[in-house]
C-alpha cells in the first residue's frame, strides 16, 4: 500500500507540474484537463508494463535465491516443504 501511494503521489506531482501552468482559476482549463488525462494514462500504462515484467521475473528470482541457499524450490518458487514422516501402522 505504501509503494502504491508513493507511485500515485509521484505521478500526481509529475503530471501537475507538466500540465497545470495557471493557478489563477479554481477549475482546470480544457487544455490542462486533457493534458492531465493523457499524462496519467501514459504513466499508468508504463506502470502496468513494469509490473507485468516484474511478475514474470519473480518466480525465476525466487528459484535462484532458493538455489543460492541450497533449498530446493517448490512449484510456487518457495522452498519445498520437507517430506512428511511416514505414518505408524
C-alpha positions as CSV (number, residue, x, y, z in Angstrom):
1,X,0.0,0.0,0.0
2,X,2.9,2.4,0.8
3,X,4.5,1.8,-2.5
4,X,1.3,2.3,-4.3
5,X,0.7,5.6,-2.6
6,X,4.3,6.7,-3.3
7,X,3.8,6.0,-7.0
8,X,0.4,7.7,-7.0
9,X,1.8,10.8,-5.4
10,X,4.8,11.0,-7.7
11,X,2.5,10.6,-10.7
12,X,0.2,13.3,-9.5
13,X,3.0,15.7,-8.9
14,X,4.7,15.0,-12.2
15,X,1.5,15.4,-14.2
16,X,0.5,18.5,-12.3
17,X,3.8,20.2,-12.8
18,X,3.8,19.3,-16.5
19,X,0.2,20.3,-17.3
20,X,-1.0,23.0,-14.9
21,X,0.5,26.3,-15.7
22,X,-2.1,28.8,-14.4
23,X,-3.2,28.7,-10.8
24,X,-5.4,31.8,-11.1
25,X,-8.6,29.8,-11.7
26,X,-10.4,27.4,-9.5
27,X,-11.2,24.9,-12.3
28,X,-8.9,23.4,-14.9
29,X,-8.9,24.6,-18.4
30,X,-9.9,22.1,-21.1
31,X,-6.3,22.0,-22.3
32,X,-5.0,21.3,-18.8
33,X,-7.6,18.6,-18.2
34,X,-6.8,16.8,-21.4
35,X,-3.0,17.1,-20.7
36,X,-3.6,15.6,-17.2
37,X,-5.7,12.7,-18.7
38,X,-3.1,11.8,-21.2
39,X,-0.2,12.2,-18.7
40,X,-1.9,9.9,-16.2
41,X,-2.8,7.4,-18.8
42,X,0.8,7.2,-20.1
43,X,2.1,6.7,-16.6
44,X,-0.5,4.1,-15.7
45,X,0.3,2.1,-18.9
46,X,4.0,2.3,-18.1
47,X,3.4,1.1,-14.6
48,X,1.3,-1.8,-15.9
49,X,4.1,-2.9,-18.3
50,X,6.7,-2.7,-15.5
51,X,4.5,-4.7,-13.1
52,X,3.9,-7.3,-15.8
53,X,7.7,-7.7,-16.3
54,X,8.2,-7.9,-12.6
55,X,5.6,-10.6,-12.1
56,X,7.2,-12.5,-14.9
57,X,10.6,-12.3,-13.2
58,X,9.7,-13.1,-9.6
59,X,9.5,-16.9,-10.0
60,X,13.0,-17.0,-11.5
61,X,14.3,-14.8,-8.8
62,X,12.8,-16.9,-6.1
63,X,14.2,-20.1,-7.6
64,X,17.7,-18.5,-7.9
65,X,17.5,-17.3,-4.3
66,X,16.4,-20.8,-3.1
67,X,19.3,-22.4,-5.1
68,X,21.8,-20.0,-3.5
69,X,20.6,-21.1,-0.1
70,X,20.7,-24.7,-1.0
71,X,17.0,-25.4,-0.5
72,X,15.1,-27.0,-3.4
73,X,12.3,-24.7,-4.7
74,X,8.8,-25.9,-4.9
75,X,6.4,-25.2,-7.8
76,X,5.5,-21.8,-6.3
77,X,9.1,-20.7,-6.2
78,X,9.2,-21.0,-2.4
79,X,11.4,-23.6,-0.7
80,X,9.8,-27.0,-0.8
81,X,8.5,-28.4,2.5
82,X,10.2,-31.4,3.9
83,X,8.6,-34.9,3.2
84,X,6.1,-35.8,5.9
85,X,7.2,-38.6,8.3
86,X,5.7,-42.0,7.4
87,X,2.6,-42.9,9.4
88,X,2.9,-45.6,12.0
89,X,0.8,-48.7,11.3
